[in-house]
Amino acid sequence: MPRAARSEVIGPMADGTLKVRVAAVPEDGKANEELCRILAAHFGVRRDAVEVIAGQTNSRKTVRIA
């Protein structure tokens, strides 16, 4: 959810996906960058270990965490 009041991991959904709120605007990749930062912190990995591999312009994304 881009443009949320704050960035946070909400939790797992019934379908096995992870719901995340992102405060950054969905322009120039800012929301995707914020998503990667949030997930890196959540999973305890470096920021460069997280990348969006599908859905760059969609609200549903596929993310790789190395």
N, C-alpha and C positions, 0 to 999 in steps of 0.2 A: 504494500500500500504506500505509494509515494505521497509526499506532502503530509505525512502524519505529524502529530504534535511532537513526538520524539521517536528516535530510532530504537527498536528493541525486537528481540526474538519473542514471539507470542507463544509458540510451542508447536508440537506435532498435531496434525489434523488427522481425521479418521481415515483418509485415503493414503496416509503415509508421507505426505508432504510436510514441510516445515513452513509455518506462517511467520513472516517478518514484517514489521512496520518500518518504513524508511522516511525520515524527515526531509531528505534532500529532494529537490525538484527533478522531474524526469527530463532534464535537458542536458545535452552534451555529455551524456554518460555519468552525470553526477549521482543519480539514484543507484546505478549499477555499482559505482565505486563505493558508495556508502554501504550498500548491501554486502559487498565483499569485506569491507572493514568490520561490519557487525558480525558476520559469520566467522571471520578469523578470530575475533575476540571470544566469541561464544565457544568455539571448538578448541581454543588455545593453540592456534597455529599462527605462523607469520602471515602478514597480509598478502605477500606474493605467492602463497600456497593456495589462494582461493581465486577462481576465475569463473566468469559466466561463460558457458560454452554454447548455450542455446537460449533463445527468447530475449535477446538484447533489447528489443522494443516492445516486449509483451509483459504483462503483469505476472505471468507464470514463467519462471526461468529454470533452466537446468544449470547447476553449479558444480564444478569439480573442486574438491578439496584434497590437495596432495599431502 
